[in-house]
Amino acid sequence: MKIDLKICALLAVGTLLTGCVTQEAPRHKMAMGVPHGKVKYKKIKADGLELRSFGSTTVRGGRPGRLTFALKNNSNRMVRIPEWFSHESDNLVIFIQPWMSGMIEPDDKKWIRLDFDYKMPIFHYPITLMPGNQVLVNKELGVIEKLIVRPGDERRFFIRAALTLESLDLVSNVFMLTVTSNYQEDGANKSAR
């Protein structure tokens, strides 16, 4: 009987010990996408894709200026872009040119590229645009915040945007940005002057 109790105790302890051993499941690392510079992307066709200004093209000087752009798929097929930046504004670069009285169109040699630092960390991920869909990108224009316009006056600039993607070359049409005074002429902000 003593042997049976010892065998039962050993079997119980053995069962407990083998039941406590577990194999840890492999863990998947969470990531925001592919780190910038790790992959060489192939060119894709821009057929049916359009980059354009979206929303208002009038801003007030002395305040943060923001422009919104839309990348729209006008084709009847889906388009996969393999390298969209995780920080939306990093997908575009802005070109600006002051408008002078009498100008009808911008001078191709006088575009000024507004460079912005990429937001860290820099990752890419793929996006797919279905037919008729678009993705919106906001771009802050710090230069507008430093611009002072007298009440009743306005400043105008030619603007165009280009994608910063290795896989897709696309430039927007040129449009006019109007910068108005931050102050109201109706007396509501006279004390601010």
VOGU-400206 format. One record per atom (N, C-alpha, C, O, CB): residue in three letters; y negated, x negated, z. Coordinates in steps of 0.2 Angstrom, whole numbers, padded with zeros to 4 digits, always signed. Glycine has a CB too. Example, Ala and Ser with C-alpha at 12.3 -4.5 7.8 and 13.67 -1.06 7.14 Angstrom:
2
Ala+0028-0066+0039;Ala+0022-0062+0039;Ala+0016-0066+0039;Ala+0017-0071+0042;Ala+0022-0057+0045;Ser+0011-0064+0035;Ser+0005-0068+0036;Ser+0000-0064+0039;Ser-0006-0067+0040;Ser+0003-0070+0029;
This chain:
193
Met+0006-0004+0000;Met+0000+0000+0000;Met-0006-0004+0000;Met-0011-0003-0003;Met+0000+0005+0006;Lys-0006-0010+0004;Lys-0012-0015+0004;Lys-0013-0017-0003;Lys-0019-0018-0005;Lys-0011-0020+0009;Ile-0008-0019-0007;Ile-0009-0021-0014;Ile-0012-0016-0018;Ile-0016-0018-0022;Ile-0002-0023-0017;Asp-0010-0010-0017;Asp-0013-0004-0021;Asp-0020-0003-0020;Asp-0024-0002-0025;Asp-0009+0002-0020;Leu-0022-0004-0014;Leu-0029-0003-0012;Leu-0033-0009-0015;Leu-0039-0008-0017;Leu-0030-0003-0004;Lys-0030-0015-0015;Lys-0034-0021-0017;Lys-0034-0021-0025;Lys-0039-0022-0028;Lys-0030-0028-0016;Ile-0029-0018-0028;Ile-0029-0017-0036;Ile-0034-0012-0037;Ile-0038-0013-0042;Ile-0022-0015-0038;Cys-0035-0007-0034;Cys-0039-0001-0035;Cys-0047-0004-0034;Cys-0051-0002-0038;Cys-0038+0005-0031;Ala-0048-0008-0029;Ala-0054-0011-0027;Ala-0056-0015-0033;Ala-0062-0015-0035;Ala-0054-0014-0020;Leu-0052-0020-0035;Leu-0053-0024-0040;Leu-0055-0021-0047;Leu-0059-0022-0050;Leu-0047-0029-0041;Leu-0051-0015-0048;Leu-0052-0011-0054;Leu-0059-0008-0054;Leu-0062-0008-0059;Leu-0047-0006-0055;Ala-0061-0005-0048;Ala-0067-0002-0047;Ala-0073-0007-0048;Ala-0078-0005-0051;Ala-0067+0001-0040;Val-0072-0013-0045;Val-0078-0018-0046;Val-0078-0020-0053;Val-0084-0021-0055;Val-0076-0024-0041;Gly-0072-0021-0056;Gly-0072-0023-0063;Gly-0076-0018-0068;Gly-0079-0020-0072;Gly-0065-0025-0065;Thr-0074-0012-0066;Thr-0077-0007-0070;Thr-0084-0006-0069;Thr-0088-0005-0074;Thr-0074+0000-0068;Leu-0087-0007-0063;Leu-0094-0007-0062;Leu-0097-0013-0065;Leu-0103-0012-0068;Leu-0095-0007-0054;Leu-0094-0019-0065;Leu-0097-0025-0068;Leu-0098-0024-0076;Leu-0103-0026-0079;Leu-0094-0031-0066;Thr-0092-0022-0078;Thr-0092-0021-0086;Thr-0097-0016-0088;Thr-0100-0016-0094;Thr-0085-0020-0088;Gly-0098-0011-0084;Gly-0102-0005-0086;Gly-0110-0007-0085;Gly-0114-0004-0089;Gly-0101+0001-0081;Cys-0111-0012-0082;Cys-0118-0015-0081;Cys-0120-0019-0086;Cys-0126-0021-0087;Cys-0119-0018-0074;Val-0116-0022-0090;Val-0118-0026-0096;Val-0120-0022-0102;Val-0116-0018-0104;Val-0112-0031-0097;Thr-0126-0023-0104;Thr-0128-0019-0110;Thr-0130-0024-0115;Thr-0133-0030-0113;Thr-0133-0014-0108;Gln-0130-0022-0121;Gln-0132-0026-0127;Gln-0139-0023-0128;Gln-0140-0017-0130;Gln-0128-0026-0133;Glu-0144-0028-0128;Glu-0151-0025-0129;Glu-0152-0024-0137;Glu-0151-0028-0141;Glu-0156-0031-0127;Ala-0155-0018-0138;Ala-0156-0017-0145;Ala-0162-0021-0148;Ala-0167-0023-0144;Ala-0158-0009-0146;Pro-0162-0023-0154;Pro-0167-0027-0157;Pro-0174-0023-0157;Pro-0174-0018-0158;Pro-0165-0030-0164;Arg-0179-0027-0155;Arg-0185-0024-0155;Arg-0189-0025-0161;Arg-0189-0031-0164;Arg-0190-0026-0149;His-0193-0020-0164;His-0197-0021-0170;His-0204-0023-0168;His-0207-0019-0164;His-0196-0015-0174;Lys-0207-0028-0171;Lys-0214-0029-0169;Lys-0218-0024-0173;Lys-0217-0023-0179;Lys-0215-0037-0171;Met-0223-0022-0169;Met-0228-0018-0172;Met-0234-0022-0175;Met-0236-0027-0172;Met-0231-0013-0167;Ala-0236-0021-0181;Ala-0241-0025-0184;Ala-0245-0020-0188;Ala-0244-0014-0190;Ala-0238-0030-0189;Met-0251-0022-0190;Met-0256-0019-0193;Met-0256-0020-0201;Met-0259-0016-0205;Met-0263-0021-0191;Gly-0251-0024-0203;Gly-0250-0025-0210;Gly-0249-0032-0211;Gly-0247-0036-0207;Gly-0257-0023-0214;Val-0250-0034-0217;Val-0249-0041-0219;Val-0255-0045-0218;Val-0261-0044-0220;Val-0247-0042-0227;Pro-0254-0051-0214;Pro-0260-0055-0213;Pro-0263-0058-0220;Pro-0260-0059-0224;Pro-0258-0061-0209;His-0270-0058-0220;His-0274-0060-0226;His-0272-0067-0228;His-0271-0072-0224;His-0281-0060-0224;Gly-0271-0068-0234;Gly-0269-0075-0237;Gly-0262-0076-0237;Gly-0260-0082-0239;Gly-0273-0080-0233;Lys-0257-0072-0234;Lys-0250-0073-0234;Lys-0246-0071-0240;Lys-0241-0074-0242;Lys-0247-0070-0228;Val-0249-0067-0244;Val-0246-0064-0250;Val-0251-0065-0256;Val-0257-0064-0255;Val-0244-0057-0249;Lys-0248-0067-0262;Lys-0252-0067-0268;Lys-0250-0060-0272;Lys-0245-0059-0273;Lys-0250-0073-0273;Tyr-0256-0056-0272;Tyr-0255-0049-0275;Tyr-0256-0050-0283;Tyr-0260-0053-0286;Tyr-0260-0045-0272;Lys-0251-0046-0286;Lys-0252-0045-0294;Lys-0257-0040-0295;Lys-0259-0036-0291;Lys-0245-0043-0297;Lys-0260-0041-0301;Lys-0265-0036-0304;Lys-0262-0030-0305;Lys-0257-0029-0308;Lys-0269-0039-0310;Ile-0266-0024-0304;Ile-0264-0018-0306;Ile-0269-0015-0310;Ile-0275-0017-0310;Ile-0262-0013-0299;Lys-0267-0010-0314;Lys-0272-0007-0319;Lys-0276-0002-0315;Lys-0274+0002-0311;Lys-0268-0003-0324;Ala-0282-0002-0317;Ala-0287+0002-0314;Ala-0288+0009-0318;Ala-0293+0012-0317;Ala-0294-0001-0314;Asp-0284+0010-0323;Asp-0284+0016-0327;Asp-0285+0022-0323;Asp-0280+0024-0319;Asp-0278+0016-0332;Gly-0290+0026-0324;Gly-0291+0032-0320;Gly-0294+0032-0313;Gly-0295+0037-0310;Gly-0284+0036-0319;Leu-0295+0026-0311;Leu-0298+0025-0305;Leu-0306+0024-0306;Leu-0308+0021-0310;Leu-0295+0018-0301;Glu-0309+0027-0301;Glu-0317+0027-0301;Glu-0320+0025-0294;Glu-0318+0028-0289;Glu-0319+0034-0304;Leu-0324+0020-0294;Leu-0328+0018-0288;Leu-0335+0021-0289;Leu-0338+0019-0294;Leu-0328+0011-0287;Arg-0337+0025-0284;Arg-0344+0028-0285;Arg-0347+0029-0278;Arg-0344+0030-0273;Arg-0343+0035-0289;Ser-0354+0030-0279;Ser-0357+0032-0273;Ser-0355+0039-0271;Ser-0354+0044-0275;Ser-0365+0032-0274;Phe-0355+0041-0264;Phe-0353+0047-0262;Phe-0358+0049-0256;Phe-0359+0046-0251;Phe-0346+0047-0259;Gly-0361+0055-0257;Gly-0366+0057-0252;Gly-0373+0055-0254;Gly-0375+0053-0260;Gly-0364+0055-0246;Ser-0377+0055-0249;Ser-0384+0054-0250;Ser-0386+0046-0252;Ser-0382+0042-0250;Ser-0388+0055-0243;Thr-0391+0046-0256;Thr-0393+0039-0258;Thr-0400+0038-0256;Thr-0404+0034-0259;Thr-0392+0038-0266;Thr-0402+0042-0251;Thr-0409+0041-0248;Thr-0408+0039-0240;Thr-0404+0043-0237;Thr-0413+0047-0248;Val-0411+0034-0238;Val-0410+0032-0231;Val-0417+0031-0228;Val-0422+0030-0232;Val-0406+0025-0230;Arg-0418+0030-0222;Arg-0424+0029-0219;Arg-0425+0021-0217;Arg-0420+0019-0214;Arg-0426+0033-0213;Gly-0430+0018-0218;Gly-0431+0011-0216;Gly-0432+0011-0209;Gly-0434+0016-0206;Gly-0437+0008-0220;Gly-0430+0005-0206;Gly-0431+0004-0199;Gly-0425+0007-0195;Gly-0425+0007-0189;Gly-0437+0007-0196;Arg-0421+0010-0198;Arg-0414+0013-0195;Arg-0408+0010-0198;Arg-0409+0007-0204;Arg-0414+0021-0195;Pro-0403+0010-0195;Pro-0397+0007-0198;Pro-0395+0011-0204;Pro-0395+0017-0204;Pro-0391+0007-0193;Gly-0394+0008-0210;Gly-0393+0011-0216;Gly-0385+0011-0218;Gly-0382+0006-0217;Gly-0397+0008-0222;Arg-0383+0016-0220;Arg-0376+0017-0222;Arg-0375+0020-0228;Arg-0378+0026-0230;Arg-0372+0021-0216;Leu-0371+0017-0233;Leu-0369+0020-0239;Leu-0362+0022-0239;Leu-0358+0018-0236;Leu-0371+0016-0245;Thr-0360+0027-0242;Thr-0353+0029-0243;Thr-0351+0029-0250;Thr-0354+0031-0254;Thr-0351+0036-0240;Phe-0345+0026-0251;Phe-0342+0025-0258;Phe-0335+0029-0258;Phe-0332+0029-0253;Phe-0342+0018-0260;Ala-0333+0031-0264;Ala-0327+0034-0265;Ala-0323+0031-0270;Ala-0326+0029-0275;Ala-0328+0042-0266;Leu-0317+0029-0269;Leu-0312+0026-0274;Leu-0308+0032-0275;Leu-0304+0034-0271;Leu-0308+0020-0271;Lys-0309+0035-0281;Lys-0305+0041-0283;Lys-0300+0040-0289;Lys-0301+0036-0293;Lys-0310+0047-0285;Asn-0294+0043-0288;Asn-0289+0043-0293;Asn-0290+0049-0298;Asn-0288+0055-0296;Asn-0282+0043-0290;Asn-0293+0048-0304;Asn-0294+0053-0309;Asn-0288+0054-0313;Asn-0288+0058-0318;Asn-0300+0052-0312;Ser-0283+0050-0313;Ser-0277+0050-0317;Ser-0272+0056-0315;Ser-0273+0059-0310;Ser-0274+0043-0318;Asn-0267+0057-0319;Asn-0262+0062-0318;Asn-0256+0058-0315;Asn-0250+0061-0314;Asn-0260+0066-0324;Arg-0256+0052-0312;Arg-0251+0048-0309;Arg-0253+0045-0303;Arg-0259+0044-0302;Arg-0248+0043-0314;Met-0249+0044-0298;Met-0251+0041-0292;Met-0252+0034-0293;Met-0249+0031-0297;Met-0245+0042-0286;Val-0256+0031-0289;Val-0258+0024-0290;Val-0257+0021-0283;Val-0260+0023-0278;Val-0266+0023-0292;Arg-0253+0015-0283;Arg-0252+0012-0276;Arg-0256+0005-0276;Arg-0255+0001-0281;Arg-0244+0010-0276;Ile-0260+0004-0271;Ile-0264-0002-0271;Ile-0261-0006-0265;Ile-0261-0003-0259;Ile-0272+0000-0269;Pro-0258-0012-0266;Pro-0254-0015-0261;Pro-0258-0019-0256;Pro-0255-0021-0251;Pro-0250-0020-0265;Glu-0264-0019-0256;Glu-0268-0024-0252;Glu-0274-0021-0249;Glu-0279-0025-0248;Glu-0269-0030-0255;Trp-0274-0015-0247;Trp-0280-0012-0244;Trp-0282-0015-0237;Trp-0277-0016-0233;Trp-0279-0004-0243;Phe-0288-0017-0236;Phe-0290-0020-0229;Phe-0289-0015-0224;Phe-0291-0009-0225;Phe-0297-0023-0230;Ser-0287-0017-0218;Ser-0286-0012-0212;Ser-0293-0010-0210;Ser-0294-0005-0207;Ser-0282-0015-0207;His-0298-0014-0210;His-0305-0012-0209;His-0308-0010-0215;His-0310-0014-0220;His-0309-0018-0206;Glu-0309-0003-0216;Glu-0311+0000-0222;Glu-0317-0004-0226;Glu-0317-0005-0232;Glu-0313+0007-0221;Ser-0322-0006-0222;Ser-0328-0008-0225;Ser-0327-0015-0228;Ser-0331-0017-0233;Ser-0334-0009-0220;Asp-0322-0019-0227;Asp-0320-0025-0230;Asp-0318-0024-0237;Asp-0317-0029-0240;Asp-0315-0029-0225;Asn-0316-0018-0239;Asn-0314-0017-0246;Asn-0319-0018-0251;Asn-0318-0018-0257;Asn-0310-0011-0246;Leu-0325-0018-0249;Leu-0331-0017-0254;Leu-0336-0023-0252;Leu-0337-0025-0247;Leu-0335-0011-0253;Val-0339-0025-0258;Val-0345-0029-0257;Val-0351-0026-0261;Val-0350-0022-0266;Val-0344-0037-0260;Ile-0357-0026-0258;Ile-0363-0023-0261;Ile-0367-0028-0265;Ile-0368-0033-0262;Ile-0367-0019-0255;Phe-0370-0026-0270;Phe-0375-0030-0274;Phe-0381-0025-0274;Phe-0381-0019-0275;Phe-0372-0031-0281;Ile-0387-0029-0273;Ile-0393-0025-0273;Ile-0398-0029-0277;Ile-0398-0035-0278;Ile-0396-0025-0265;Gln-0403-0025-0279;Gln-0409-0028-0283;Gln-0415-0023-0282;Gln-0414-0017-0283;Gln-0407-0028-0291;Pro-0420-0026-0280;Pro-0426-0022-0279;Pro-0429-0019-0286;Pro-0428-0022-0291;Pro-0432-0026-0277;Trp-0431-0013-0286;Trp-0434-0009-0291;Trp-0441-0011-0292;Trp-0444-0010-0287;Trp-0432-0002-0291;Met-0443-0012-0297;Met-0451-0013-0298;Met-0453-0008-0303;Met-0450-0006-0307;Met-0452-0021-0301;Ser-0459-0006-0302;Ser-0463-0001-0306;Ser-0462-0003-0314;Ser-0463-0008-0316;Ser-0470+0000-0305;Gly-0459+0002-0317;Gly-0458+0002-0324;Gly-0451+0000-0326;Gly-0449+0000-0332;Gly-0463-0003-0327;Met-0447-0002-0321;Met-0440-0004-0323;Met-0436+0002-0325;Met-0436+0007-0321;Met-0437-0008-0317;Ile-0432+0002-0330;Ile-0428+0007-0332;Ile-0420+0005-0329;Ile-0417+0010-0327;Ile-0428+0008-0339;Glu-0419-0001-0330;Glu-0412-0003-0328;Glu-0413-0010-0325;Glu-0417-0014-0326;Glu-0407-0003-0334;Pro-0407-0012-0321;Pro-0408-0018-0317;Pro-0407-0024-0322;Pro-0404-0023-0328;Pro-0402-0019-0312;Asp-0409-0030-0320;Asp-0408-0036-0324;Asp-0402-0039-0321;Asp-0401-0040-0315;Asp-0414-0041-0322;Asp-0397-0040-0326;Asp-0390-0043-0324;Asp-0390-0050-0321;Asp-0386-0051-0317;Asp-0386-0043-0330;Lys-0396-0053-0321;Lys-0396-0060-0318;Lys-0399-0060-0311;Lys-0400-0065-0308;Lys-0400-0065-0323;Lys-0402-0054-0309;Lys-0405-0054-0303;Lys-0402-0050-0297;Lys-0405-0048-0292;Lys-0412-0051-0304;Trp-0395-0049-0298;Trp-0392-0046-0292;Trp-0391-0050-0286;Trp-0390-0056-0287;Trp-0385-0043-0295;Ile-0392-0047-0280;Ile-0391-0051-0274;Ile-0385-0048-0271;Ile-0384-0042-0269;Ile-0397-0050-0270;Arg-0380-0053-0269;Arg-0374-0051-0266;Arg-0375-0050-0259;Arg-0377-0055-0256;Arg-0368-0055-0268;Leu-0374-0045-0255;Leu-0375-0044-0248;Leu-0368-0046-0245;Leu-0363-0042-0245;Leu-0377-0037-0246;Asp-0367-0052-0242;Asp-0361-0054-0239;Asp-0361-0052-0232;Asp-0365-0052-0228;Asp-0360-0061-0240;Phe-0355-0050-0230;Phe-0353-0048-0223;Phe-0347-0052-0221;Phe-0343-0053-0225;Phe-0352-0040-0223;Asp-0347-0053-0215;Asp-0341-0056-0212;Asp-0335-0051-0212;Asp-0337-0045-0210;Asp-0342-0060-0205;Tyr-0329-0053-0213;Tyr-0324-0049-0212;Tyr-0323-0048-0205;Tyr-0324-0052-0201;Tyr-0317-0052-0215;Lys-0321-0042-0203;Lys-0319-0040-0196;Lys-0312-0043-0195;Lys-0308-0043-0199;Lys-0319-0032-0195;Met-0311-0046-0189;Met-0305-0049-0187;Met-0301-0044-0183;Met-0304-0039-0179;Met-0306-0055-0183;Pro-0294-0044-0183;Pro-0290-0048-0187;Pro-0290-0045-0194;Pro-0291-0039-0195;Pro-0283-0049-0184;Ile-0289-0050-0199;Ile-0289-0047-0206;Ile-0282-0046-0208;Ile-0277-0050-0209;Ile-0292-0053-0211;Phe-0280-0040-0210;Phe-0274-0037-0212;Phe-0274-0033-0218;Phe-0279-0030-0219;Phe-0270-0034-0206;His-0269-0033-0222;His-0269-0028-0228;His-0263-0024-0227;His-0258-0025-0224;His-0268-0032-0234;Tyr-0263-0018-0230;Tyr-0258-0013-0230;Tyr-0258-0009-0236;Tyr-0264-0009-0239;Tyr-0258-0009-0224;Pro-0253-0007-0239;Pro-0253-0003-0245;Pro-0256+0004-0244;Pro-0255+0007-0239;Pro-0246-0003-0248;Ile-0259+0007-0249;Ile-0261+0014-0249;Ile-0259+0017-0256;Ile-0259+0013-0261;Ile-0269+0015-0248;Thr-0258+0023-0256;Thr-0256+0027-0262;Thr-0261+0032-0263;Thr-0262+0037-0258;Thr-0249+0029-0262;Leu-0264+0033-0269;Leu-0269+0038-0270;Leu-0265+0043-0275;Leu-0263+0041-0281;Leu-0275+0035-0274;Met-0264+0049-0273;Met-0261+0054-0277;Met-0266+0056-0282;Met-0272+0055-0281;Met-0258+0060-0273;Pro-0264+0059-0288;Pro-0269+0062-0293;Pro-0274+0066-0289;Pro-0273+0071-0286;Pro-0266+0066-0298;Gly-0281+0065-0291;Gly-0286+0069-0288;Gly-0288+0067-0281;Gly-0294+0069-0279;Gly-0284+0076-0288;Asn-0285+0063-0278;Asn-0287+0061-0271;Asn-0291+0055-0271;Asn-0292+0051-0276;Asn-0280+0059-0267;Gln-0295+0054-0265;Gln-0299+0048-0265;Gln-0299+0045-0258;Gln-0297+0049-0253;Gln-0306+0050-0267;Val-0302+0039-0257;Val-0302+0036-0251;Val-0310+0034-0250;Val-0313+0032-0255;Val-0298+0030-0250;Leu-0313+0036-0244;Leu-0320+0035-0243;Leu-0321+0028-0239;Leu-0317+0027-0235;Leu-0323+0041-0239;Val-0326+0024-0241;Val-0327+0018-0238;Val-0335+0018-0236;Val-0339+0019-0240;Val-0326+0012-0242;Asn-0336+0017-0229;Asn-0343+0017-0227;Asn-0345+0009-0227;Asn-0341+0005-0225;Asn-0344+0020-0220;Lys-0351+0008-0229;Lys-0354+0001-0229;Lys-0361+0001-0225;Lys-0365+0005-0228;Lys-0354-0002-0236;Glu-0361-0002-0220;Glu-0368-0003-0216;Glu-0372-0008-0220;Glu-0370-0013-0222;Glu-0367-0005-0209;Leu-0379-0006-0221;Leu-0383-0011-0224;Leu-0389-0013-0219;Leu-0394-0009-0218;Leu-0387-0007-0230;Gly-0388-0018-0215;Gly-0392-0021-0210;Gly-0399-0022-0213;Gly-0404-0022-0209;Gly-0389-0027-0207;Val-0400-0024-0219;Val-0406-0025-0222;Val-0411-0019-0222;Val-0417-0020-0221;Val-0405-0028-0230;Ile-0408-0013-0222;Ile-0412-0007-0222;Ile-0415-0006-0215;Ile-0421-0004-0214;Ile-0408-0001-0223;Glu-0412-0008-0210;Glu-0415-0008-0203;Glu-0421-0012-0202;Glu-0425-0011-0198;Glu-0409-0010-0198;Lys-0421-0018-0205;Lys-0427-0022-0205;Lys-0432-0021-0210;Lys-0438-0024-0209;Lys-0424-0029-0206;Leu-0431-0016-0214;Leu-0436-0014-0219;Leu-0441-0009-0216;Leu-0439-0003-0213;Leu-0433-0011-0225;Ile-0448-0010-0216;Ile-0453-0005-0214;Ile-0456-0002-0220;Ile-0459-0006-0224;Ile-0458-0009-0209;Val-0456+0004-0220;Val-0460+0008-0226;Val-0465+0012-0223;Val-0464+0016-0218;Val-0454+0012-0230;Arg-0471+0012-0226;Arg-0477+0016-0223;Arg-0476+0023-0224;Arg-0472+0025-0229;Arg-0483+0013-0226;Pro-0478+0027-0220;Pro-0477+0035-0221;Pro-0480+0037-0228;Pro-0486+0034-0230;Pro-0481+0039-0216;Gly-0476+0041-0231;Gly-0478+0043-0238;Gly-0476+0038-0244;Gly-0476+0040-0249;Gly-0486+0044-0238;Asp-0474+0032-0242;Asp-0472+0028-0247;Asp-0464+0028-0247;Asp-0461+0031-0243;Asp-0474+0020-0246;Glu-0461+0024-0252;Glu-0454+0023-0252;Glu-0453+0017-0256;Glu-0457+0014-0260;Glu-0451+0029-0256;Arg-0447+0014-0255;Arg-0445+0008-0258;Arg-0438+0010-0262;Arg-0434+0014-0259;Arg-0443+0002-0253;Arg-0437+0007-0268;Arg-0431+0009-0272;Arg-0427+0002-0273;Arg-0430-0003-0274;Arg-0433+0012-0278;Phe-0421+0003-0273;Phe-0416-0003-0275;Phe-0411+0000-0279;Phe-0408+0005-0279;Phe-0413-0006-0268;Phe-0409-0005-0284;Phe-0403-0003-0288;Phe-0397-0006-0284;Phe-0398-0011-0281;Phe-0403-0007-0295;Ile-0392-0002-0284;Ile-0386-0004-0280;Ile-0380-0003-0284;Ile-0379+0001-0289;Ile-0385+0001-0274;Arg-0375-0007-0283;Arg-0368-0007-0286;Arg-0364-0010-0281;Arg-0365-0014-0277;Arg-0368-0010-0293;Ala-0357-0007-0281;Ala-0352-0010-0277;Ala-0346-0012-0281;Ala-0345-0010-0286;Ala-0350-0005-0272;Ala-0343-0017-0278;Ala-0337-0020-0281;Ala-0331-0020-0276;Ala-0332-0022-0270;Ala-0338-0026-0285;Leu-0325-0019-0278;Leu-0319-0020-0273;Leu-0318-0027-0272;Leu-0319-0031-0277;Leu-0313-0017-0276;Thr-0316-0029-0266;Thr-0315-0036-0264;Thr-0307-0038-0265;Thr-0305-0043-0262;Thr-0317-0037-0257;Leu-0304-0033-0268;Leu-0296-0034-0268;Leu-0294-0039-0274;Leu-0297-0039-0279;Leu-0293-0027-0270;Glu-0289-0043-0272;Glu-0286-0048-0277;Glu-0282-0044-0283;Glu-0282-0046-0288;Glu-0281-0052-0274;Ser-0280-0038-0281;Ser-0275-0035-0286;Ser-0279-0030-0290;Ser-0276-0027-0295;Ser-0270-0031-0282;Leu-0285-0028-0289;Leu-0289-0023-0292;Leu-0296-0025-0293;Leu-0300-0025-0288;Leu-0288-0016-0289;Asp-0298-0025-0300;Asp-0305-0027-0301;Asp-0308-0020-0303;Asp-0307-0017-0308;Asp-0306-0032-0307;Leu-0313-0018-0299;Leu-0317-0012-0301;Leu-0324-0012-0298;Leu-0325-0014-0292;Leu-0313-0006-0298;Val-0329-0010-0302;Val-0336-0010-0300;Val-0338-0003-0301;Val-0337+0000-0306;Val-0340-0016-0304;Ser-0343-0001-0297;Ser-0346+0005-0297;Ser-0351+0005-0303;Ser-0354+0000-0305;Ser-0349+0008-0290;Asn-0353+0011-0305;Asn-0359+0012-0309;Asn-0365+0010-0304;Asn-0365+0011-0298;Asn-0360+0019-0312;Val-0371+0008-0308;Val-0377+0007-0304;Val-0380+0013-0302;Val-0380+0018-0306;Val-0382+0002-0308;Phe-0383+0014-0296;Phe-0387+0020-0294;Phe-0393+0017-0290;Phe-0394+0011-0288;Phe-0383+0024-0290;Met-0398+0022-0289;Met-0404+0020-0286;Met-0404+0022-0278;Met-0402+0028-0277;Met-0410+0024-0289;Leu-0405+0018-0274;Leu-0406+0019-0267;Leu-0413+0020-0265;Leu-0417+0015-0267;Leu-0402+0013-0263;Thr-0415+0025-0262;Thr-0422+0026-0260;Thr-0423+0025-0253;Thr-0419+0029-0249;Thr-0424+0033-0262;Val-0427+0021-0250;Val-0429+0020-0243;Val-0435+0023-0242;Val-0440+0021-0245;Val-0428+0012-0242;Thr-0435+0028-0237;Thr-0442+0032-0235;Thr-0444+0029-0228;Thr-0440+0025-0225;Thr-0441+0039-0235;Ser-0450+0031-0226;Ser-0452+0029-0220;Ser-0448+0032-0214;Ser-0446+0038-0215;Ser-0460+0031-0219;Asn-0448+0029-0209;Asn-0445+0031-0203;Asn-0449+0036-0199;Asn-0447+0039-0194;Asn-0443+0025-0198;Tyr-0456+0036-0201;Tyr-0461+0040-0197;Tyr-0462+0046-0201;Tyr-0463+0046-0208;Tyr-0467+0036-0196;Gln-0464+0052-0198;Gln-0465+0058-0201;Gln-0473+0058-0202;Gln-0477+0056-0198;Gln-0463+0064-0197;Glu-0475+0061-0208;Glu-0482+0061-0209;Glu-0485+0068-0206;Glu-0491+0068-0206;Glu-0483+0061-0217;Asp-0481+0072-0204;Asp-0483+0078-0201;Asp-0486+0078-0194;Asp-0488+0083-0191;Asp-0478+0083-0201;Gly-0486+0072-0191;Gly-0489+0071-0184;Gly-0484+0071-0179;Gly-0485+0069-0173;Gly-0494+0076-0183;Ala-0477+0073-0181;Ala-0472+0073-0176;Ala-0471+0066-0173;Ala-0469+0066-0167;Ala-0466+0076-0179;Asn-0472+0061-0177;Asn-0471+0054-0174;Asn-0477+0050-0174;Asn-0476+0044-0175;Asn-0465+0051-0178;Lys-0483+0053-0174;Lys-0489+0049-0174;Lys-0489+0044-0169;Lys-0492+0038-0169;Lys-0495+0053-0174;Ser-0487+0046-0163;Ser-0487+0042-0157;Ser-0483+0035-0158;Ser-0484+0030-0155;Ser-0485+0045-0151;Ala-0478+0036-0162;Ala-0473+0030-0163;Ala-0476+0025-0168;Ala-0474+0019-0167;Ala-0467+0033-0167;Arg-0482+0027-0171;Arg-0485+0022-0175;Arg-0490+0018-0171;Arg-0493+0013-0173;Arg-0489+0025-0181;
